[in-house]
Amino acid sequence: METNSNQFLGTEGIGTLMKRYAVPCIISLLVGALYNIVDQIFIANADYLGSYGNAANTVVFPLTVIALAIAVMLGDGCCAFVSLSLGRKDMKSARKSVGNAVDWSILSGFLLCAAYLIFADPIITMFGGTVNAETFQYSKEYFFYISLGVPFYMFGQAMNPVIRADGSPKFAMASTLAGALLNIVLDPIFIFVFRWGMMGAAVATVIGQIVTAALAVWYLLHMKLIRPAKQDYRIDWEILRKTLTLGVTSFLSQISLVAAMAAINNMIRKYGAMDPVFGQEQYAQIPMAVVGIVMKFFQIVISIVVGMAAGCIPIAGYNVGAGLKQRVRKLFTRLLVSEAAVGAAALFIVELFPGQLIAIFGAANESVYYTEFAEKAFRVYLCMILLACVDKACFIFLQAMGKAAASTMLSMVREIVFGVGFALLLPLYWGLDGVLYSMPVSDLLTFLIAVVLIGRTYRELGEPVLQNSESCPG
């Protein structure tokens, strides 16, 4: 009979488990976010690229998010399924889920890479790359090399939560960190020393992604708990369906962000052309570059928030599977309080120090219009960031509990109905300012819905526990 060495998830203190799982997950996601952010920082500070390169980075960024969306659907879905299976002592299903996640992450990576290379020009145009000729050219150059790295990027990102589910969050963190650190080292060499421009930034990123993927392959060959056999890599459509159902929220939260960014980029291009300042050719790229930078800061904050919540997936999944509702309730409470604290700290920074934030992204090389618009964008666009953090925690925790429908509904409402809807509607009345207002309005309305779901979840978790209720440490 197979033993389950993850039983400590049902007995060890909640605070201790959160630190053990959430901290490495936060670092992993932060490091993953640094790939694009570091590129943008070095691009912004290269005087021969500047805001044109920044705008190009903003155009390509959502296209990397599409790859991430597919990867996290497979990886997070597998992580949640494995954790629930381990809670039920079903090791066979856990192994099959990992095998299928490996298969589909490889296949989807090559398919997406091919699609990007074949349809590069229309895709770049769709995401606002035609704001001016320089931005379009830089976008094409950057996108070509980033596309070549998509299979490695998707495999590494999909395997990261699988490695966490196997009980090795520190290795998951280290594999991502290794690739990102290499990217940070290579970026200034390729951009400033070799002067490879956008190609240099992209190649540095891809080399880092290859390292992360290689480490993931090594771990799959040395798994300590799940250890899939050869037959577990055969396609099992039922296991795949269950895995994707649990991972669909992660997919939608990312892919809907792409839809919102496509809407925002195109509204910026359209209404920027009507602005008395940004309608001028030499300043046309500034709003797109700035909003991209603001979203990068938001990505850093959300990486912390999502990392904290995603790190709780194995803990929540195991305890839900084992019927330990009081432990799940306590975990949910601590998570919500922690996420709100992160949001409050971020709000303090964006409202009081927007000038210092934009200075990191090459403001010294740009016009005064660049800095003025950036400070306004930070303060307006992110004024409801505290609520956004709570919203994200709610999405992911519901997913971890196996409530895919509620989690998916909330994510879809936030990103598609509100995110895309207000990005298209508000600029009709307030022009470029309407683009900035769309984010806080969406976050506020989503929070009102999340409050209802949070209350319902607490009531459910407050019901009498049928088994193991006498043991609820931590």
C-alpha positions as CSV (number, residue, x, y, z in Angstrom):
1,M,0.0,0.0,0.0
2,E,1.4,3.4,-0.9
3,T,2.0,5.9,1.9
4,N,1.1,9.5,1.7
5,S,3.9,11.7,3.1
6,N,1.8,14.8,2.7
7,Q,-0.2,14.0,5.9
8,F,1.5,16.9,7.7
9,L,-0.7,19.3,5.6
10,G,-3.6,18.2,7.8
11,T,-1.8,18.4,11.2
12,E,0.9,21.1,11.1
13,G,0.1,24.7,12.1
14,I,-1.6,26.8,9.5
15,G,0.9,29.7,9.9
16,T,3.9,27.4,9.6
17,L,2.4,25.8,6.4
18,M,1.7,29.2,4.9
19,K,5.3,30.3,5.3
20,R,6.6,27.0,4.0
21,Y,4.5,27.0,0.8
22,A,3.6,30.6,0.2
23,V,7.0,32.3,0.5
24,P,8.7,30.1,-2.1
25,C,5.7,30.5,-4.4
26,I,5.7,34.3,-4.0
27,I,9.4,34.4,-4.8
28,S,8.9,32.1,-7.8
29,L,6.2,34.3,-9.3
30,L,8.1,37.5,-8.5
31,V,11.1,36.2,-10.3
32,G,8.9,35.1,-13.2
33,A,7.5,38.6,-13.4
34,L,11.0,40.0,-13.4
35,Y,11.7,38.5,-16.8
36,N,9.6,41.1,-18.6
37,I,10.0,43.9,-16.0
38,V,13.8,43.7,-16.1
39,D,13.7,43.8,-19.9
40,Q,11.6,46.9,-19.7
41,I,13.9,48.6,-17.2
42,F,17.0,48.1,-19.3
43,I,15.2,49.0,-22.5
44,A,13.9,52.2,-20.9
45,N,17.4,53.2,-19.8
46,A,19.0,52.5,-23.2
47,D,19.1,56.0,-24.9
48,Y,18.8,54.4,-28.4
49,L,15.6,52.6,-27.4
50,G,13.8,54.7,-24.8
51,S,10.0,55.0,-24.9
52,Y,9.8,53.4,-28.3
53,G,11.3,50.2,-26.9
54,N,9.1,50.6,-23.8
55,A,6.0,50.8,-25.9
56,A,7.1,47.8,-27.9
57,N,7.6,45.8,-24.7
58,T,4.0,46.8,-23.7
59,V,2.7,45.5,-27.0
60,V,4.4,42.1,-26.7
61,F,3.7,41.7,-23.0
62,P,0.1,40.4,-23.3
63,L,1.3,37.9,-25.9
64,T,3.6,36.3,-23.3
65,V,0.6,36.3,-20.9
66,I,-1.3,34.1,-23.4
67,A,1.5,31.5,-23.1
68,L,1.5,31.9,-19.3
69,A,-2.3,31.5,-19.2
70,I,-2.1,28.1,-20.9
71,A,0.8,27.0,-18.7
72,V,-0.8,27.9,-15.4
73,M,-4.1,26.3,-16.4
74,L,-2.2,23.0,-16.8
75,G,0.1,23.6,-13.9
76,D,-2.3,25.0,-11.3
77,G,-5.0,22.6,-12.3
78,C,-2.6,19.7,-11.9
79,C,-1.4,21.1,-8.5
80,A,-5.0,21.4,-7.2
81,F,-6.0,18.0,-8.6
82,V,-2.9,16.3,-7.1
83,S,-3.5,18.0,-3.7
84,L,-7.1,16.9,-3.6
85,S,-6.1,13.4,-4.7
86,L,-3.4,13.1,-2.0
87,G,-6.0,14.2,0.6
88,R,-8.2,11.3,-0.6
89,K,-5.1,9.0,-0.6
90,D,-5.5,8.5,-4.4
91,M,-1.9,8.3,-5.6
92,K,-2.8,6.7,-8.9
93,S,-4.8,9.7,-10.1
94,A,-2.1,12.1,-8.8
95,R,0.5,10.4,-11.0
96,K,-1.7,10.4,-14.1
97,S,-2.4,14.1,-13.6
98,V,1.3,15.0,-13.6
99,G,2.0,12.8,-16.7
100,N,-0.8,14.5,-18.6
101,A,0.3,18.0,-17.5
102,V,3.8,17.3,-18.9
103,D,2.4,16.0,-22.2
104,W,0.1,19.0,-22.8
105,S,2.5,21.7,-21.7
106,I,5.0,20.5,-24.3
107,L,2.5,20.1,-27.1
108,S,0.8,23.5,-26.5
109,G,4.1,25.2,-26.3
110,F,5.2,24.2,-29.8
111,L,1.7,24.9,-31.2
112,L,1.6,28.5,-29.8
113,C,5.2,29.2,-30.9
114,A,4.2,28.2,-34.5
115,A,1.1,30.4,-34.4
116,Y,3.1,33.4,-33.2
117,L,5.8,33.0,-35.9
118,I,3.2,32.6,-38.7
119,F,0.9,35.4,-37.7
120,A,3.3,37.9,-36.1
121,D,2.3,41.0,-38.0
122,P,-1.5,40.8,-37.5
123,I,-1.0,39.8,-33.9
124,I,1.2,42.8,-33.2
125,T,-1.3,45.1,-35.0
126,M,-4.1,43.7,-32.9
127,F,-2.3,44.7,-29.7
128,G,-1.7,48.3,-30.7
129,G,1.7,48.0,-32.2
130,T,0.9,50.4,-35.0
131,V,1.0,53.5,-32.8
132,N,4.0,54.6,-34.9
133,A,6.6,53.1,-37.2
134,E,9.4,52.8,-34.6
135,T,7.2,51.0,-32.1
136,F,6.0,48.5,-34.7
137,Q,9.5,47.7,-35.8
138,Y,10.8,47.2,-32.3
139,S,7.7,45.1,-31.5
140,K,8.4,42.8,-34.4
141,E,12.0,42.3,-33.4
142,Y,11.3,41.6,-29.8
143,F,8.3,39.4,-30.5
144,F,10.2,37.1,-33.0
145,Y,12.8,36.1,-30.4
146,I,10.4,35.9,-27.5
147,S,8.2,33.5,-29.7
148,L,11.2,31.1,-30.1
149,G,11.3,30.8,-26.3
150,V,7.6,30.1,-25.8
151,P,7.9,26.3,-25.5
152,F,10.6,26.5,-22.8
153,Y,8.7,29.3,-21.0
154,M,5.4,27.4,-21.0
155,F,7.0,24.1,-19.8
156,G,8.9,25.8,-17.0
157,Q,5.8,27.7,-15.8
158,A,3.5,24.7,-16.0
159,M,5.9,22.4,-14.0
160,N,6.5,25.0,-11.3
161,P,3.2,24.3,-9.4
162,V,3.6,20.6,-10.1
163,I,6.9,20.7,-8.3
164,R,5.2,22.5,-5.4
165,A,2.5,19.8,-5.3
166,D,5.2,17.2,-5.0
167,G,6.3,18.9,-1.8
168,S,9.3,20.8,-3.1
169,P,8.4,24.5,-3.1
170,K,12.0,25.6,-2.6
171,F,13.2,23.8,-5.7
172,A,10.3,25.4,-7.7
173,M,11.5,28.7,-6.5
174,A,15.2,28.0,-7.2
175,S,14.6,26.9,-10.7
176,T,12.7,30.1,-11.6
177,L,15.3,32.2,-9.7
178,A,18.2,30.7,-11.7
179,G,16.7,31.6,-15.0
180,A,15.7,35.1,-13.9
181,L,19.1,35.9,-12.4
182,L,20.8,34.8,-15.7
183,N,18.4,37.1,-17.6
184,I,19.4,40.0,-15.3
185,V,23.1,39.4,-15.9
186,L,22.7,39.0,-19.7
187,D,20.3,41.9,-20.3
188,P,22.9,44.8,-19.7
189,I,25.6,42.9,-21.6
190,F,23.4,42.3,-24.7
191,I,21.7,45.8,-24.6
192,F,24.5,48.1,-23.5
193,V,27.7,46.3,-24.4
194,F,26.7,44.4,-27.6
195,R,24.0,47.0,-28.4
196,W,21.7,44.3,-29.7
197,G,18.6,46.3,-28.8
198,M,15.3,44.5,-28.5
199,M,16.9,41.3,-29.8
200,G,19.3,41.4,-26.9
201,A,16.6,41.8,-24.3
202,A,14.6,38.9,-25.8
203,V,17.5,36.6,-26.2
204,A,18.6,37.1,-22.6
205,T,15.0,36.3,-21.5
206,V,14.9,33.1,-23.6
207,I,18.2,31.8,-22.3
208,G,16.9,32.2,-18.8
209,Q,13.7,30.4,-19.7
210,I,15.7,27.5,-21.1
211,V,17.6,27.1,-17.8
212,T,14.3,27.0,-15.8
213,A,12.8,24.4,-18.2
214,A,16.0,22.3,-18.0
215,L,15.8,22.3,-14.2
216,A,12.2,21.3,-14.3
217,V,13.1,18.3,-16.5
218,W,15.7,17.3,-14.0
219,Y,13.2,17.4,-11.2
220,L,10.6,15.3,-13.1
221,L,13.2,12.6,-13.3
222,H,13.8,12.8,-9.5
223,M,10.3,13.4,-8.1
224,K,10.2,12.4,-4.4
225,L,6.5,11.8,-3.8
226,I,4.4,11.3,-7.0
227,R,6.9,9.7,-9.3
228,P,4.8,9.0,-12.5
229,A,5.5,5.8,-14.4
230,K,5.8,5.4,-18.2
231,Q,2.1,4.5,-18.5
232,D,1.1,7.7,-16.6
233,Y,2.2,9.8,-19.5
234,R,-0.5,8.3,-21.7
235,I,-3.4,10.7,-22.4
236,D,-6.2,10.1,-20.0
237,W,-9.1,12.3,-21.1
238,E,-11.0,12.1,-17.8
239,I,-8.0,13.1,-15.7
240,L,-7.2,15.9,-18.2
241,R,-10.8,17.1,-18.0
242,K,-10.7,17.3,-14.2
243,T,-7.3,18.9,-14.2
244,L,-8.3,21.6,-16.7
245,T,-11.6,22.2,-14.8
246,L,-9.6,23.1,-11.7
247,G,-7.1,25.1,-13.7
248,V,-9.5,27.0,-15.8
249,T,-9.7,29.9,-13.3
250,S,-6.0,30.5,-13.6
251,F,-6.3,30.4,-17.4
252,L,-9.2,32.8,-17.4
253,S,-7.6,35.2,-15.0
254,Q,-4.6,35.5,-17.3
255,I,-6.3,35.3,-20.7
256,S,-8.9,37.8,-19.7
257,L,-6.1,40.1,-18.7
258,V,-4.9,39.8,-22.3
259,A,-8.4,40.8,-23.6
260,A,-8.4,43.8,-21.2
261,M,-4.9,44.8,-22.3
262,A,-5.8,44.5,-26.0
263,A,-8.8,46.8,-25.4
264,I,-6.7,49.2,-23.3
265,N,-3.8,49.3,-25.9
266,N,-6.2,50.1,-28.7
267,M,-8.1,52.7,-26.7
268,I,-4.7,54.3,-25.9
269,R,-3.8,54.3,-29.6
270,K,-7.2,55.7,-30.6
271,Y,-7.7,58.4,-28.0
272,G,-4.0,59.3,-27.7
273,A,-4.2,60.4,-31.3
274,M,-6.9,62.8,-30.3
275,D,-4.9,64.3,-27.4
276,P,-3.3,67.7,-28.2
277,V,0.1,66.5,-26.8
278,F,0.1,62.7,-27.5
279,G,-1.4,63.2,-30.9
280,Q,2.0,64.5,-32.0
281,E,4.2,61.9,-33.7
282,Q,7.1,62.3,-31.4
283,Y,5.0,61.7,-28.3
284,A,2.5,59.2,-29.6
285,Q,4.1,56.2,-27.9
286,I,4.2,57.7,-24.4
287,P,0.8,56.7,-23.1
288,M,1.3,53.1,-24.2
289,A,4.7,53.0,-22.7
290,V,3.5,54.5,-19.4
291,V,0.5,52.3,-19.0
292,G,2.7,49.3,-19.6
293,I,5.0,50.4,-16.9
294,V,2.1,50.9,-14.4
295,M,0.9,47.5,-15.2
296,K,4.3,46.1,-14.6
297,F,4.2,47.5,-11.0
298,F,0.8,46.0,-10.7
299,Q,2.2,42.7,-11.8
300,I,4.8,42.8,-9.1
301,V,2.1,43.3,-6.4
302,I,-0.2,40.7,-8.0
303,S,2.7,38.3,-8.1
304,I,3.0,38.6,-4.3
305,V,-0.8,38.2,-3.9
306,V,-1.2,35.3,-6.3
307,G,1.9,33.6,-4.9
308,M,0.5,33.8,-1.4
309,A,-2.8,32.4,-2.5
310,A,-1.4,29.8,-4.9
311,G,1.0,28.6,-2.2
312,C,-2.0,27.8,-0.2
313,I,-3.5,25.5,-2.9
314,P,-1.8,22.3,-1.7
315,I,-2.8,23.1,1.9
316,A,-6.4,24.0,1.1
317,G,-6.8,21.1,-1.3
318,Y,-5.5,18.5,1.1
319,N,-7.6,19.7,4.0
320,V,-10.8,20.0,1.8
321,G,-10.1,16.4,0.6
322,A,-9.6,15.3,4.2
323,G,-12.8,17.1,5.4
324,L,-10.9,19.4,7.8
325,K,-13.2,22.4,7.3
326,Q,-12.1,24.4,10.4
327,R,-8.5,24.4,9.2
328,V,-9.6,25.5,5.7
329,R,-11.6,28.4,7.4
330,K,-8.6,29.5,9.4
331,L,-6.4,29.4,6.3
332,F,-8.9,31.5,4.4
333,T,-9.0,34.1,7.1
334,R,-5.2,34.4,7.4
335,L,-4.9,34.7,3.6
336,L,-7.5,37.5,3.3
337,V,-5.8,39.5,6.0
338,S,-2.4,39.0,4.5
339,E,-3.6,40.0,1.0
340,A,-5.2,43.1,2.3
341,A,-2.0,44.1,4.0
342,V,0.0,43.8,0.8
343,G,-2.6,45.9,-1.0
344,A,-2.5,48.6,1.6
345,A,1.3,48.8,1.3
346,A,1.1,49.0,-2.5
347,L,-1.5,51.7,-2.3
348,F,0.8,53.8,0.0
349,I,3.6,53.5,-2.5
350,V,1.7,54.4,-5.7
351,E,-0.1,57.4,-4.1
352,L,3.0,58.9,-2.4
353,F,5.9,57.9,-4.6
354,P,4.9,57.8,-8.3
355,G,7.8,60.0,-9.4
356,Q,10.3,57.7,-7.9
357,L,8.7,54.6,-9.5
358,I,8.7,56.1,-13.0
359,A,12.3,57.2,-12.6
360,I,13.3,53.5,-12.5
361,F,12.0,53.2,-16.1
362,G,14.1,55.8,-17.8
363,A,12.1,59.1,-17.1
364,A,15.4,61.0,-17.1
365,N,15.7,60.4,-20.9
366,E,12.2,61.5,-21.7
367,S,10.1,64.6,-21.9
368,V,8.2,66.2,-19.1
369,Y,4.9,64.9,-20.6
370,Y,6.2,61.3,-19.9
371,T,6.7,62.0,-16.2
372,E,3.5,63.9,-15.8
373,F,1.3,61.3,-17.4
374,A,3.1,58.5,-15.5
375,E,2.5,60.1,-12.1
376,K,-1.2,60.6,-12.9
377,A,-1.5,57.0,-14.3
378,F,0.0,55.4,-11.1
379,R,-2.3,57.4,-8.8
380,V,-5.5,56.9,-10.7
381,Y,-5.1,53.5,-12.3
382,L,-4.0,51.7,-9.1
383,C,-6.1,53.6,-6.5
384,M,-8.2,50.5,-5.8
385,I,-5.3,48.1,-5.7
386,L,-6.1,47.0,-2.1
387,L,-9.5,45.7,-3.3
388,A,-7.8,44.1,-6.3
389,C,-5.6,42.1,-4.0
390,V,-8.5,40.7,-2.0
391,D,-10.3,39.9,-5.2
392,K,-7.4,37.8,-6.5
393,A,-7.1,35.9,-3.2
394,C,-10.8,35.0,-3.4
395,F,-10.5,33.8,-7.0
396,I,-7.6,31.4,-6.2
397,F,-8.8,30.1,-2.8
398,L,-12.2,29.1,-4.3
399,Q,-10.3,27.3,-7.0
400,A,-8.2,25.5,-4.3
401,M,-11.4,24.4,-2.6
402,G,-12.6,22.8,-5.9
403,K,-15.2,25.5,-6.5
404,A,-14.2,26.0,-10.1
405,A,-17.6,27.5,-11.2
406,A,-17.7,30.2,-8.6
407,S,-14.0,31.0,-9.1
408,T,-14.4,31.1,-12.8
409,M,-17.5,33.3,-12.6
410,L,-15.8,35.9,-10.4
411,S,-12.7,36.0,-12.6
412,M,-14.7,36.3,-15.8
413,V,-16.8,39.1,-14.4
414,R,-13.7,41.1,-13.3
415,E,-11.6,40.7,-16.4
416,I,-14.0,40.4,-19.3
417,V,-17.3,42.1,-18.2
418,F,-15.7,44.9,-16.2
419,G,-12.1,44.9,-17.4
420,V,-12.8,45.0,-21.1
421,G,-16.2,46.6,-20.8
422,F,-15.1,49.7,-18.9
423,A,-11.9,50.0,-20.9
424,L,-14.1,50.4,-24.1
425,L,-16.8,52.4,-22.5
426,L,-15.2,55.0,-20.2
427,P,-12.8,56.5,-22.9
428,L,-15.9,57.5,-24.9
429,Y,-16.6,60.1,-22.2
430,W,-13.2,60.9,-20.7
431,G,-10.7,60.0,-23.5
432,L,-7.3,58.9,-22.2
433,D,-8.5,59.5,-18.6
434,G,-11.3,57.0,-19.2
435,V,-8.6,54.3,-19.8
436,L,-7.2,55.1,-16.4
437,Y,-10.6,55.0,-14.6
438,S,-11.4,51.6,-16.0
439,M,-9.2,49.7,-13.6
440,P,-10.4,51.1,-10.2
441,V,-14.1,50.9,-11.3
442,S,-13.6,47.3,-12.2
443,D,-11.9,46.4,-9.0
444,L,-14.5,48.1,-6.8
445,L,-17.4,46.4,-8.5
446,T,-15.7,43.0,-8.4
447,F,-15.0,43.4,-4.7
448,L,-18.7,43.9,-4.0
449,I,-19.4,40.5,-5.6
450,A,-16.4,38.9,-3.9
451,V,-17.8,40.0,-0.4
452,V,-20.9,37.9,-1.1
453,L,-18.8,34.8,-2.1
454,I,-16.5,35.2,0.8
455,G,-19.5,35.3,3.2
456,R,-21.0,32.2,1.6
457,T,-17.7,30.4,1.9
458,Y,-17.4,31.2,5.6
459,R,-20.9,29.9,6.2
460,E,-20.1,26.7,4.4
461,L,-16.8,26.2,6.3
462,G,-18.6,26.9,9.6
463,E,-20.8,23.8,9.2
464,P,-20.1,20.9,11.6
465,V,-17.1,18.9,10.6
466,L,-17.9,15.3,10.0
467,Q,-14.4,13.8,10.5
468,N,-11.2,14.7,12.2
469,S,-12.8,17.8,13.8
470,E,-11.2,17.1,17.1
471,S,-7.8,17.8,15.6
472,C,-7.4,21.4,14.3
473,P,-4.0,22.7,15.3
474,G,-2.4,25.9,14.2
